[in-house]
Amino acid sequence: MRKCGIRLIFLVVFCLLFGGCKHKEETGDIQIYYLNTEGTALATENYKWKSSEIPKQIEEVLEKLRKPEDTVQCTSAIPADVIVTDFILEENRLDIYFSQEYELLDKPAEVLLRAAVVESLTEIEAVYLVRFYVNGEPLKDSHGNAVGYMRKDDFVQNTGAALNSYQQEEVCLYYASPGGTGLVKKKISLRYNSYMTIEKAIVEQLIKGPESGGIFASIPAETKLLGVSVKDNICYVNLNEGFLAELPSVNPELRVYSLVNSVIEGGNCNQVQILINGAPNVALNDSLTFEKPFREDMKMVEE
């Protein structure tokens, strides 16, 4: 990582709900911000400096952001596949450069990551403003405007009530038929946290599998959801390699169109791009690759 500078990003939104993490017995010099175990708000741990040099302190914070002391009650706000590639500090402005995987974060996760990083880095006396870059370009909001520099006061603290509220929607999910050769449409009432997008809630429910008999899981149990985002009517679903695991007695195409049909029908997109650990150039088998987004396909749906 190059030792240099930084800038800042904008705005408020969402929440900082503190608590949950155990603090070190000795008093730390600063606070490092993490996610609570539900991933719905921020929690803190004290941290004591190892270095008095500003560039080293920035590196320390960026490293600690990924490694909470109390991993039972805290988790990093930065997913493992989102990498800080560089930083530049000029006067009191810090620019942080993230890898392109940052773009795959859904909105609630992105806001909490931004809050955790900015809150933690501005604990450093020499850092007042922080700006994010993604894949070499300034971070933009949903309207295409540059977010710009952010400061600690840009993030609103509240009781977290909004994050703990729920909404419920009727959605149609597609699971494997008993013979594993087709898809069965199942209408359910999906209850999910209001901080979560409907697309993410749908994928998580598919991974859990059906709750009633007569239909079967269409996605391997080893599958982990790494991120969901929607851009230009395409839903990007980032999964781990568990999605490629063998699923006995189920046609491999079913897992793809179970996910694609469910997300398109219940979400706000018309195509789904499947990524494995952030990469699209992955093949499920000799004839099925994830190089391009998938459109809805109902040919496998059984009556």
C-alpha positions in Angstrom: 0.0 0.0 0.0 1.4 3.4 -0.9 1.9 5.7 2.1 0.3 9.0 1.2 -2.9 10.8 1.4 -6.6 10.9 1.5 -9.7 12.9 0.9 -13.3 12.6 1.9 -16.8 11.6 1.0 -20.2 13.0 1.8 -23.3 12.7 3.6 -25.3 11.0 6.3 -27.8 8.3 6.0 -28.4 5.4 8.1 -27.1 4.8 11.6 -24.5 4.4 14.2 -25.9 2.2 16.9 -23.2 1.6 19.5 -22.7 -1.3 21.9 -22.3 -5.0 21.8 -18.5 -5.3 21.4 -16.3 -5.8 24.5 -13.7 -3.2 25.1 -10.1 -3.9 26.0 -9.4 -3.6 29.8 -6.9 -0.9 29.2 -8.1 2.4 27.7 -7.5 2.7 24.0 -6.4 5.9 22.3 -9.1 5.8 19.7 -12.3 3.9 18.7 -12.5 1.5 15.8 -15.9 1.0 14.3 -17.4 -2.4 13.3 -20.7 -4.0 12.6 -22.8 -5.6 15.3 -23.6 -9.3 14.8 -26.8 -8.6 13.0 -25.0 -6.4 10.5 -27.6 -3.6 11.1 -25.6 -1.0 13.0 -22.1 0.0 14.2 -20.4 -1.0 17.4 -17.0 0.1 18.7 -13.8 -1.3 20.3 -11.0 0.7 21.9 -7.6 0.6 20.2 -4.2 1.7 21.4 -1.7 3.1 18.9 1.4 1.2 18.0 3.0 4.0 16.1 3.1 7.8 16.4 3.6 8.3 12.6 0.5 9.4 10.8 0.9 7.1 7.7 1.5 4.2 10.0 -1.6 5.1 12.0 -3.7 5.1 8.9 -2.4 1.7 8.0 -3.1 0.5 11.5 -6.7 1.6 11.3 -7.3 0.1 7.9 -5.8 -3.2 9.2 -7.8 -3.2 12.4 -11.1 -2.4 10.6 -10.9 -6.0 9.2 -10.0 -7.6 12.5 -12.2 -6.9 15.6 -10.9 -8.2 18.9 -14.3 -9.6 19.8 -15.3 -11.6 16.8 -18.3 -13.1 18.7 -20.1 -9.8 19.0 -18.5 -7.8 16.2 -17.7 -8.2 12.6 -15.8 -6.2 10.0 -17.9 -3.7 7.9 -15.5 -4.4 5.0 -16.2 -7.7 3.1 -13.2 -9.9 2.5 -13.3 -9.3 -1.2 -13.3 -5.5 -0.9 -9.6 -4.4 -0.9 -8.1 -1.0 0.0 -5.5 -0.6 -2.8 -4.1 2.8 -1.8 -4.5 5.9 0.2 -3.3 9.5 -0.1 -3.1 12.1 2.7 -2.8 15.8 1.8 -3.1 18.2 4.7 -6.2 17.0 6.5 -7.8 15.3 3.5 -7.5 11.5 3.0 -8.4 9.7 -0.2 -9.0 6.0 0.1 -8.9 3.7 -3.0 -11.0 0.6 -3.0 -11.1 -2.3 -5.5 -14.0 -2.7 -7.9 -15.7 -5.2 -5.7 -16.9 -2.2 -3.6 -19.4 -1.6 -6.4 -21.2 -4.9 -5.6 -22.2 -3.8 -2.1 -25.9 -3.3 -1.5 -26.9 0.2 -0.3 -27.3 -0.5 3.5 -24.0 -2.4 3.6 -22.2 0.3 1.6 -23.5 3.1 3.9 -22.4 1.2 7.1 -19.0 0.5 5.6 -18.6 4.1 4.7 -19.6 5.2 8.2 -17.3 2.7 9.9 -14.3 3.7 7.8 -14.8 7.4 8.0 -15.6 7.3 11.8 -12.5 5.2 12.4 -10.1 7.2 10.3 -11.2 10.6 11.5 -10.1 9.4 15.0 -6.6 10.2 13.7 -5.8 13.8 14.6 -4.4 14.6 11.2 -7.4 13.3 9.3 -10.5 15.5 9.1 -12.0 14.7 5.7 -12.2 11.3 3.9 -13.1 10.7 0.2 -13.6 7.3 -1.4 -12.5 6.1 -4.8 -13.7 2.9 -6.4 -11.7 1.2 -9.2 -9.9 4.5 -9.7 -13.0 6.7 -10.0 -14.6 8.9 -7.3 -17.5 7.2 -5.5 -20.8 8.3 -6.9 -24.3 8.3 -5.3 -27.4 6.7 -6.9 -27.9 9.8 -9.1 -24.4 9.7 -10.5 -23.0 12.6 -8.5 -19.6 12.4 -6.8 -20.0 11.8 -3.1 -17.0 13.9 -2.3 -15.3 14.4 1.1 -16.9 13.2 4.3 -16.3 14.1 7.9 -17.3 12.5 11.2 -20.3 14.7 11.7 -21.8 13.6 8.3 -23.0 10.4 9.9 -26.1 10.7 12.1 -26.3 8.8 15.4 -29.7 7.5 16.3 -31.4 4.8 18.2 -31.3 2.4 15.3 -35.1 2.1 15.2 -35.3 2.3 11.4 -32.7 -0.6 11.1 -34.8 -2.8 13.4 -38.1 -2.3 11.6 -39.4 -4.9 9.2 -41.5 -5.0 6.1 -43.4 -7.9 4.5 -44.0 -8.6 0.9 -45.7 -11.4 -1.1 -43.0 -12.8 -3.5 -42.8 -15.9 -5.8 -39.7 -18.1 -5.3 -38.7 -20.9 -7.6 -37.4 -24.2 -6.1 -36.6 -27.6 -7.5 -39.3 -30.0 -8.3 -39.4 -33.4 -6.6 -37.7 -35.0 -9.7 -35.0 -32.3 -9.9 -35.8 -31.7 -13.6 -37.9 -28.5 -13.3 -38.8 -25.5 -11.2 -41.8 -25.2 -8.9 -43.3 -21.7 -8.2 -43.9 -21.1 -4.5 -45.7 -17.9 -3.3 -44.6 -16.9 0.2 -44.9 -13.9 2.5 -41.3 -12.7 2.9 -40.6 -10.7 6.1 -37.2 -8.9 6.1 -35.4 -6.1 7.8 -36.1 -2.7 6.3 -32.4 -2.0 5.9 -32.1 -4.8 3.4 -33.0 -4.7 -0.3 -35.8 -7.0 -1.5 -33.3 -8.6 -3.9 -31.0 -9.6 -1.1 -33.9 -10.9 1.0 -35.0 -13.1 -1.9 -31.5 -14.6 -2.5 -31.1 -15.2 1.3 -34.4 -17.0 1.4 -33.5 -19.2 -1.6 -30.3 -20.2 0.0 -32.2 -21.2 3.2 -34.3 -23.5 1.1 -38.0 -24.2 1.1 -40.0 -24.3 4.4 -42.7 -26.6 3.2 -42.7 -30.1 1.7 -43.1 -31.2 -1.9 -40.4 -28.9 -3.2 -36.6 -29.1 -2.8 -33.6 -26.7 -2.4 -32.3 -25.5 -5.7 -29.1 -23.9 -4.4 -26.4 -25.8 -2.6 -26.3 -25.4 1.2 -22.6 -24.4 1.0 -23.5 -21.2 -0.8 -22.7 -17.9 1.0 -24.1 -14.6 -0.2 -21.3 -12.0 -0.4 -23.3 -9.1 -1.8 -26.2 -7.9 -3.9 -26.6 -4.7 -5.8 -28.7 -3.3 -8.6 -27.4 -1.0 -11.3 -28.9 -0.1 -14.7 -31.7 -2.7 -14.2 -29.1 -5.5 -13.6 -28.9 -7.2 -10.3 -25.4 -8.3 -9.4 -25.5 -11.3 -7.1 -22.0 -12.1 -5.6 -21.8 -15.7 -4.2 -18.9 -17.8 -2.9 -17.7 -21.0 -4.6 -20.3 -23.0 -2.7 -22.8 -22.1 -5.4 -20.8 -24.4 -7.8 -21.0 -27.4 -5.4 -22.7 -30.5 -6.6 -26.4 -30.8 -5.9 -27.4 -34.4 -6.4 -30.5 -35.2 -8.4 -31.0 -31.6 -9.5 -30.4 -30.2 -13.0 -27.5 -27.7 -12.7 -29.4 -25.1 -14.7 -32.1 -25.1 -12.1 -30.0 -23.3 -9.5 -29.3 -20.5 -12.0 -32.9 -20.0 -13.1 -34.2 -20.5 -9.6 -32.2 -17.5 -8.6 -32.7 -15.5 -11.8 -36.5 -16.0 -12.0 -37.0 -15.3 -8.3 -35.0 -12.1 -8.2 -36.4 -10.7 -11.5 -40.0 -11.4 -10.5 -39.8 -10.1 -7.0 -37.1 -7.4 -7.4 -36.4 -4.3 -9.4 -34.3 -5.5 -12.3 -34.7 -7.3 -15.6 -31.4 -9.2 -15.7 -29.2 -11.0 -13.1 -25.4 -11.2 -13.3 -24.1 -14.0 -11.2 -20.6 -13.5 -9.7 -18.4 -16.1 -7.9 -16.2 -14.3 -5.4 -16.6 -11.2 -7.5 -15.7 -12.8 -10.8 -18.1 -13.2 -13.7 -15.8 -15.5 -15.9 -16.8 -18.7 -14.1 -18.5 -21.8 -15.5 -21.0 -24.0 -13.7 -20.4 -26.7 -16.3 -19.2 -27.0 -20.0 -22.3 -25.3 -21.3 -23.3 -22.9 -18.6 -21.1 -19.9 -17.9 -21.7 -16.6 -15.9 -19.9 -14.3 -18.4 -23.2 -12.4 -19.2 -26.3 -11.4 -17.3 -29.2 -13.9 -17.4 -32.8 -13.0 -18.3 -35.9 -14.6 -16.9 -36.6 -18.0 -18.4 -39.8 -19.9 -17.5 -39.4 -22.9 -19.8 -38.3 -25.1 -16.8 -41.2 -24.1 -14.6 -43.6 -27.0 -14.1 -47.4 -26.4 -13.8 
